[in-house]
Amino acid sequence: MTAQAGLSVTHRRYVTHGDAHYGGDLVDGAYVLGLFGDVGTEASIRMDGDEGLLASYSDVQFRAPVRAGDVIEVTAAVTAVGRRSRRLAFEARVVCRADPSRGPSAAVVLAEPLVVVSAEATVVVP
């Protein structure tokens, strides 16, 4: 197995009302960082046959709120490969959002995904 830059992995998840912690059905930023960990783990497995160890995050940008009722898409893209380290770029986008003005279960597919969080990370392979 040879690790190479360019690999990309994407997950999607529905954000439940149980995930919301704040008024306005807002979800805390740590929720998205957890999703980044999940998608980064899959990228590590695909690259190296090992879950790897997240060593650090850098340049974490919380750009827009995540709310209960969102469908969020998270992507990890491998941007650099060292002997034992891998650099990953993460992005989280809302692709569907609840629309309570039309009813309690109404939702819309967003015409353009809304980037809510981005980050860079270093993963180390043992």
NUSEMI-979854 format. One record per residue (C-alpha): residue number from 1; x, y, z. Coordinates in steps of 0.001 Angstrom, whole numbers, always signed. Layout:
// NUSEMI-979854
{rec NUM, {X, Y, Z}};
...
END
This chain:
// NUSEMI-979854
{rec 1, {+0, +0, +0}};
{rec 2, {+1528, +3325, -1067}};
{rec 3, {+175, +6566, +368}};
{rec 4, {-305, +9288, -2242}};
{rec 5, {-1509, +12871, -2204}};
{rec 6, {-4805, +13354, -4017}};
{rec 7, {-6886, +10743, -2195}};
{rec 8, {-10255, +12157, -1105}};
{rec 9, {-12914, +10624, +1158}};
{rec 10, {-16408, +12027, +1787}};
{rec 11, {-19043, +11181, +4417}};
{rec 12, {-22572, +12548, +4844}};
{rec 13, {-24548, +12739, +8073}};
{rec 14, {-27946, +14023, +9160}};
{rec 15, {-27640, +16334, +12176}};
{rec 16, {-30296, +15348, +14723}};
{rec 17, {-32067, +17592, +17212}};
{rec 18, {-30274, +15599, +19916}};
{rec 19, {-26971, +16923, +18528}};
{rec 20, {-28034, +20559, +19095}};
{rec 21, {-26754, +22159, +22299}};
{rec 22, {-27649, +25819, +21919}};
{rec 23, {-30603, +28067, +21178}};
{rec 24, {-31714, +28185, +17569}};
{rec 25, {-30921, +24465, +17243}};
{rec 26, {-27203, +25295, +16919}};
{rec 27, {-24629, +22506, +17083}};
{rec 28, {-21233, +23037, +18742}};
{rec 29, {-18063, +23173, +16657}};
{rec 30, {-16670, +20036, +18279}};
{rec 31, {-19407, +18059, +16487}};
{rec 32, {-17848, +18859, +13106}};
{rec 33, {-14321, +18183, +14382}};
{rec 34, {-15557, +14716, +15384}};
{rec 35, {-16817, +14181, +11827}};
{rec 36, {-13424, +15301, +10525}};
{rec 37, {-11857, +12629, +12736}};
{rec 38, {-14139, +9972, +11242}};
{rec 39, {-13476, +10880, +7609}};
{rec 40, {-9754, +11293, +8336}};
{rec 41, {-9677, +7808, +9849}};
{rec 42, {-11144, +6324, +6677}};
{rec 43, {-8610, +8247, +4578}};
{rec 44, {-5804, +6839, +6769}};
{rec 45, {-7115, +3295, +6417}};
{rec 46, {-7345, +3660, +2634}};
{rec 47, {-3827, +5144, +2412}};
{rec 48, {-1939, +3016, +4915}};
{rec 49, {-4091, +164, +6139}};
{rec 50, {-4012, +1774, +9599}};
{rec 51, {-6299, +4237, +11387}};
{rec 52, {-3355, +6572, +12022}};
{rec 53, {-3086, +9093, +14846}};
{rec 54, {-4298, +12662, +14550}};
{rec 55, {-1328, +14781, +15664}};
{rec 56, {-2678, +18303, +15183}};
{rec 57, {-5259, +20593, +13635}};
{rec 58, {-4289, +23956, +12185}};
{rec 59, {-6180, +26794, +10587}};
{rec 60, {-9613, +25679, +11833}};
{rec 61, {-12199, +28105, +10435}};
{rec 62, {-15809, +28096, +11677}};
{rec 63, {-17492, +29910, +8792}};
{rec 64, {-21225, +29384, +9325}};
{rec 65, {-23500, +27663, +11862}};
{rec 66, {-24479, +24008, +11786}};
{rec 67, {-28067, +23383, +12885}};
{rec 68, {-30266, +20436, +13742}};
{rec 69, {-31951, +19261, +10558}};
{rec 70, {-28894, +19862, +8377}};
{rec 71, {-27409, +17220, +6139}};
{rec 72, {-23684, +17804, +6365}};
{rec 73, {-21020, +16509, +4002}};
{rec 74, {-17433, +16259, +5242}};
{rec 75, {-14405, +15628, +3060}};
{rec 76, {-10793, +14789, +3852}};
{rec 77, {-8318, +15316, +1024}};
{rec 78, {-4694, +14207, +1298}};
{rec 79, {-2511, +17167, +344}};
{rec 80, {+968, +15911, +1269}};
{rec 81, {+2640, +12630, +2220}};
{rec 82, {+5794, +12299, +4295}};
{rec 83, {+7553, +9175, +5486}};
{rec 84, {+5217, +8773, +8477}};
{rec 85, {+3022, +11883, +8320}};
{rec 86, {+161, +12840, +6080}};
{rec 87, {-1327, +16319, +5655}};
{rec 88, {-5114, +16450, +5270}};
{rec 89, {-7406, +19288, +4232}};
{rec 90, {-10920, +19046, +5693}};
{rec 91, {-14089, +20785, +4586}};
{rec 92, {-17637, +20505, +5942}};
{rec 93, {-20571, +21658, +3822}};
{rec 94, {-24290, +21800, +4541}};
{rec 95, {-26091, +20300, +1522}};
{rec 96, {-29649, +20222, +2939}};
{rec 97, {-31211, +22378, +5640}};
{rec 98, {-34434, +22235, +7666}};
{rec 99, {-37054, +24821, +6686}};
{rec 100, {-39358, +25116, +9730}};
{rec 101, {-41184, +28075, +8166}};
{rec 102, {-42905, +25521, +5862}};
{rec 103, {-43609, +22966, +8604}};
{rec 104, {-41923, +20926, +11341}};
{rec 105, {-40459, +18331, +8946}};
{rec 106, {-39863, +20526, +5885}};
{rec 107, {-36376, +20814, +4437}};
{rec 108, {-34663, +22029, +1286}};
{rec 109, {-31727, +20906, -795}};
{rec 110, {-29407, +23898, -1015}};
{rec 111, {-28674, +25079, -4563}};
{rec 112, {-25044, +25590, -3526}};
{rec 113, {-23528, +23743, -557}};
{rec 114, {-22715, +26072, +2349}};
{rec 115, {-19140, +25692, +3635}};
{rec 116, {-19438, +25699, +7433}};
{rec 117, {-15999, +24544, +8668}};
{rec 118, {-12568, +24029, +7117}};
{rec 119, {-9326, +22849, +8672}};
{rec 120, {-5898, +21384, +8022}};
{rec 121, {-4524, +18461, +10007}};
{rec 122, {-1491, +16239, +10345}};
{rec 123, {-1956, +12497, +10782}};
{rec 124, {+908, +10210, +11804}};
{rec 125, {+1140, +6563, +10846}};
{rec 126, {+2675, +4395, +13604}};
END
